[in-house]
Amino acid sequence: MPLSAYQNTVASLLIRMIGDRSEAYPSKLAVRENLDTMYGTKTSTHTYTLGTQQVMDISIKSIHSRF
């Protein structure tokens, strides 16, 4: 089912907020510093439209523990 313009906007804003902050870590910097300290990870989120569909791309990159 295609999203309306309003739904598309809401989905885009939510994915950006989910990907870079939380209640425990309310800023992008706090999230990045905590993940880097704990796991050496990098996270990213992106949204884009493919035809009539909204695509949410969520990525987490981490270094394997043996390194």
DSSP file (Angstrom, degrees, kcal/mol; ACC not computed):
  #  RESIDUE AA STRUCTURE BP1 BP2  ACC     N-H-->O    O-->H-N    N-H-->O    O-->H-N    TCO  KAPPA ALPHA  PHI   PSI    X-CA   Y-CA   Z-CA
    1    1 A M              0   0    0      0, 0.0     2,-0.0     0, 0.0     0, 0.0   0.000 360.0 360.0 360.0 122.7    0.0    0.0    0.0
    2    2 A P        -     0   0    0      0, 0.0     2,-0.2     0, 0.0    51,-0.2  -0.320 360.0-118.8 -64.6 146.6    1.6    3.3   -1.0
    3    3 A L        -     0   0    0     49,-0.9     2,-0.1     1,-0.1     0, 0.0  -0.598  21.5-121.5 -85.2 147.5    2.1    5.9    1.7
    4    4 A S     >  -     0   0    0     -2,-0.2     4,-2.6     1,-0.1     5,-0.2  -0.361  34.1-101.7 -75.4 167.4    0.5    9.3    1.6
    5    5 A A  H  > S+     0   0    0      1,-0.2     4,-2.0     2,-0.2     5,-0.1   0.888 125.1  50.4 -58.6 -39.5    2.7   12.4    1.6
    6    6 A Y  H  > S+     0   0    0      2,-0.2     4,-2.6     1,-0.2    -1,-0.2   0.939 111.4  46.8 -64.3 -48.2    2.0   12.9    5.3
    7    7 A Q  H  > S+     0   0    0      1,-0.2     4,-2.7     2,-0.2     5,-0.2   0.883 110.7  53.6 -62.1 -38.6    2.8    9.2    6.2
    8    8 A N  H  X S+     0   0    0     -4,-2.6     4,-2.1     2,-0.2    -1,-0.2   0.913 110.5  46.6 -61.4 -43.9    6.0    9.5    4.1
    9    9 A T  H  X S+     0   0    0     -4,-2.0     4,-2.4     2,-0.2    -2,-0.2   0.924 113.1  48.5 -64.9 -46.2    7.1   12.6    6.1
   10   10 A V  H  X S+     0   0    0     -4,-2.6     4,-2.6     1,-0.2     5,-0.2   0.926 112.0  49.1 -61.9 -45.4    6.3   11.0    9.5
   11   11 A A  H  X S+     0   0    0     -4,-2.7     4,-2.3     1,-0.2     5,-0.2   0.906 111.4  49.9 -61.3 -42.0    8.1    7.8    8.6
   12   12 A S  H  X S+     0   0    0     -4,-2.1     4,-1.5    -5,-0.2    -1,-0.2   0.917 113.0  45.5 -64.0 -44.6   11.2    9.8    7.4
   13   13 A L  H  X S+     0   0    0     -4,-2.4     4,-2.0     2,-0.2    -2,-0.2   0.908 112.6  50.8 -65.9 -42.4   11.3   11.9   10.6
   14   14 A L  H  X S+     0   0    0     -4,-2.6     4,-3.1     1,-0.2     5,-0.2   0.921 108.8  50.0 -63.7 -44.3   10.8    8.9   12.9
   15   15 A I  H  X S+     0   0    0     -4,-2.3     4,-1.8     1,-0.2    -1,-0.2   0.866 110.4  50.9 -65.6 -33.7   13.6    6.9   11.4
   16   16 A R  H  X S+     0   0    0     -4,-1.5     4,-0.6    -5,-0.2    -1,-0.2   0.900 114.3  43.7 -67.6 -39.1   16.0    9.8   11.7
   17   17 A M  H >X S+     0   0    0     -4,-2.0     4,-0.9     1,-0.2     3,-0.7   0.900 113.0  50.6 -72.7 -41.0   15.1   10.2   15.3
   18   18 A I  H 3< S+     0   0    0     -4,-3.1     3,-0.4     1,-0.2    -1,-0.2   0.882 108.9  53.7 -63.3 -38.3   15.2    6.5   16.2
   19   19 A G  H 3< S+     0   0    0     -4,-1.8    -1,-0.2    -5,-0.2    -2,-0.2   0.637 117.8  30.5 -74.9 -14.4   18.6    6.2   14.6
   20   20 A D  H << S+     0   0    0     -3,-0.7    11,-0.3    -4,-0.6     2,-0.3   0.348 117.1  22.6-133.2  11.0   20.4    8.9   16.4
   21   21 A R     <  -     0   0    0     -4,-0.9     2,-0.3    -3,-0.4    -1,-0.2  -0.980  47.7-179.1-166.7 161.8   18.9    9.3   19.9
   22   22 A S        -     0   0    0      3,-2.3     9,-0.0    -2,-0.3    -4,-0.0  -0.893  49.3 -89.3-150.7 179.0   17.0    7.6   22.7
   23   23 A E  S    S+     0   0    0     -2,-0.3    -1,-0.1     1,-0.2     0, 0.0   0.901 128.1  44.3 -63.4 -40.2   15.7    8.5   26.2
   24   24 A A  S    S+     0   0    0      1,-0.3    -1,-0.2     2,-0.1    -3,-0.0   0.817 126.1  31.8 -74.1 -30.5   18.9    7.3   27.8
   25   25 A Y  S    S-     0   0    0      1,-0.1    -3,-2.3     9,-0.0    -1,-0.3  -0.809  72.1-178.9-129.5  88.2   21.1    9.1   25.2
   26   26 A P        +     0   0    0      0, 0.0     2,-0.3     0, 0.0    -1,-0.1   0.433  60.2  53.6 -78.2   0.6   19.3   12.2   24.1
   27   27 A S  S  > S-     0   0    0      1,-0.1     4,-2.0    -5,-0.0     5,-0.2  -0.921  81.6-118.6-131.5 160.3   21.8   13.5   21.5
   28   28 A K  H  > S+     0   0    0     -2,-0.3     4,-2.6     1,-0.2     5,-0.2   0.905 116.0  52.4 -59.6 -41.9   23.6   12.1   18.5
   29   29 A L  H  > S+     0   0    0      1,-0.2     4,-2.8     2,-0.2     5,-0.2   0.915 107.4  50.9 -62.3 -44.3   26.9   12.6   20.2
   30   30 A A  H  > S+     0   0    0      2,-0.2     4,-2.1     1,-0.2    -1,-0.2   0.900 112.1  47.1 -62.1 -41.4   25.9   10.7   23.3
   31   31 A V  H  X S+     0   0    0     -4,-2.0     4,-2.6   -11,-0.3     5,-0.3   0.951 114.1  47.1 -64.3 -49.0   24.7    7.8   21.2
   32   32 A R  H  X S+     0   0    0     -4,-2.6     4,-2.4     1,-0.2     5,-0.2   0.917 113.3  47.8 -60.3 -45.4   27.8    7.7   19.1
   33   33 A E  H  X S+     0   0    0     -4,-2.8     4,-2.3    -5,-0.2    -1,-0.2   0.906 113.1  48.1 -64.3 -41.5   30.1    8.0   22.1
   34   34 A N  H  X S+     0   0    0     -4,-2.1     4,-2.5    -5,-0.2     5,-0.2   0.937 113.9  45.4 -66.3 -46.5   28.3    5.2   24.1
   35   35 A L  H  X>S+     0   0    0     -4,-2.6     4,-3.0     1,-0.2     5,-1.1   0.903 113.9  49.8 -64.1 -40.4   28.3    2.8   21.1
   36   36 A D  H  X5S+     0   0    0     -4,-2.4     4,-0.7    -5,-0.3    -1,-0.2   0.907 112.4  47.8 -64.8 -41.0   31.9    3.5   20.3
   37   37 A T  H  <5S+     0   0    0     -4,-2.3    -2,-0.2    -5,-0.2    -1,-0.2   0.918 120.7  36.2 -64.4 -44.5   32.9    2.9   24.0
   38   38 A M  H  <5S-     0   0    0     -4,-2.5    -2,-0.2    -5,-0.2    -3,-0.2   0.904 140.7  -1.2 -78.5 -42.1   31.0   -0.3   24.3
   39   39 A Y  H  <5S-     0   0    0     -4,-3.0    24,-0.6    -5,-0.2    -3,-0.2   0.530  82.9-115.4-131.6 -10.1   31.4   -2.0   21.0
   40   40 A G     << +     0   0    0     -5,-1.1    23,-0.5    -4,-0.7    -4,-0.2   0.900  66.8 154.4  66.7  39.6   33.4    0.1   18.5
   41   41 A T        -     0   0    0     -6,-0.9     2,-0.4    21,-0.2    21,-0.2  -0.602  39.0-155.1-104.5 160.8   30.2    0.4   16.4
   42   42 A K  E     -A   61   0A   0     19,-2.6    19,-3.2    -2,-0.2     2,-0.3  -0.999  13.6-167.0-131.1 131.3   28.9    2.9   13.9
   43   43 A T  E     +A   60   0A   0     -2,-0.4     2,-0.3    17,-0.2    17,-0.2  -0.875   8.7 173.1-117.2 151.8   25.2    3.3   13.2
   44   44 A S  E     -A   59   0A   0     15,-2.3    15,-2.9    -2,-0.3     2,-0.4  -0.990  11.5-164.3-152.8 152.1   23.4    5.0   10.4
   45   45 A T  E     +A   58   0A   0     -2,-0.3     2,-0.3    13,-0.2    13,-0.2  -0.994  10.5 174.1-136.6 144.3   19.8    5.4    9.1
   46   46 A H  E     -A   57   0A   0     11,-2.1    11,-3.2    -2,-0.4     2,-0.4  -0.990  12.0-159.0-145.1 149.5   18.5    6.7    5.8
   47   47 A T  E     +A   56   0A   0     -2,-0.3     2,-0.3     9,-0.2     9,-0.2  -0.981  18.7 158.7-128.5 146.4   15.1    6.9    4.2
   48   48 A Y  E     -A   55   0A   0      7,-2.0     7,-3.4    -2,-0.4     2,-0.5  -0.978  37.1-109.5-157.0 164.8   14.3    7.3    0.5
   49   49 A T  E     -A   54   0A   0     -2,-0.3     2,-0.5     5,-0.2     5,-0.2  -0.856  20.7-170.5-103.2 133.3   11.4    6.7   -1.9
   50   50 A L  E >   -A   53   0A   0      3,-2.8     3,-1.9    -2,-0.5     2,-0.5  -0.914  68.8 -53.2-122.4 100.1   11.5    3.9   -4.4
   51   51 A G  T 3  S-     0   0    0     -2,-0.5    -2,-0.0     1,-0.3     0, 0.0  -0.590 122.2 -21.7  67.2-119.2    8.6    4.3   -6.8
   52   52 A T  T 3  S+     0   0    0     -2,-0.5   -49,-0.9    -3,-0.1     2,-0.3   0.293 121.7  93.1-103.0   8.7    5.6    4.6   -4.5
   53   53 A Q  E <   -A   50   0A   0     -3,-1.9    -3,-2.8   -51,-0.2     2,-0.5  -0.786  69.4-133.2-107.5 146.8    7.3    2.8   -1.5
   54   54 A Q  E     -A   49   0A   0     -2,-0.3     2,-0.5    -5,-0.2    -5,-0.2  -0.852  22.5-157.4 -94.6 127.9    9.1    4.3    1.4
   55   55 A V  E     -A   48   0A   0     -7,-3.4    -7,-2.0    -2,-0.5     2,-0.5  -0.917   5.8-163.0-110.6 131.2   12.5    2.5    2.1
   56   56 A M  E     -A   47   0A   0     -2,-0.5     2,-0.6    -9,-0.2    -9,-0.2  -0.967   5.7-164.7-113.6 118.5   14.1    2.7    5.6
   57   57 A D  E     -A   46   0A   0    -11,-3.2   -11,-2.1    -2,-0.5     2,-0.5  -0.913   7.8-178.1-108.0 112.8   17.8    1.7    5.6
   58   58 A I  E     -A   45   0A   0     -2,-0.6     2,-0.4   -13,-0.2   -13,-0.2  -0.955   5.9-176.4-114.6 126.0   19.2    0.9    9.0
   59   59 A S  E     -A   44   0A   0    -15,-2.9   -15,-2.3    -2,-0.5     2,-0.4  -0.971  13.8-176.5-129.1 136.6   22.9    0.0    9.2
   60   60 A I  E     -A   43   0A   0     -2,-0.4     2,-0.4   -17,-0.2   -17,-0.2  -0.991   8.7-170.5-130.0 123.3   25.1   -1.1   12.2
   61   61 A K  E     +A   42   0A   0    -19,-3.2   -19,-2.6    -2,-0.4     2,-0.3  -0.946  11.6 168.9-116.3 135.3   28.8   -1.7   11.6
   62   62 A S        -     0   0    0     -2,-0.4     2,-0.4   -21,-0.2   -21,-0.2  -0.976  34.9-114.8-143.3 153.6   31.0   -3.2   14.2
   63   63 A I        -     0   0    0    -24,-0.6    -2,-0.0   -23,-0.5   -22,-0.0  -0.755  41.8-108.9 -87.8 134.4   34.5   -4.7   14.5
   64   64 A H    >   -     0   0    0     -2,-0.4     3,-1.9     1,-0.1    -1,-0.1  -0.334  26.2-119.4 -62.1 144.7   34.6   -8.4   15.3
   65   65 A S  T 3  S+     0   0    0      1,-0.3    -1,-0.1     2,-0.2    -2,-0.0   0.723 107.7  68.4 -63.0 -23.7   35.8   -9.1   18.8
   66   66 A R  T 3         0   0    0      1,-0.3    -1,-0.3     0, 0.0    -2,-0.1   0.677 360.0 360.0 -71.8 -14.2   38.9  -11.1   17.7
   67   67 A F    <         0   0    0     -3,-1.9    -1,-0.3     0, 0.0    -2,-0.2   0.419 360.0 360.0 -96.3 360.0   40.4   -7.9   16.3
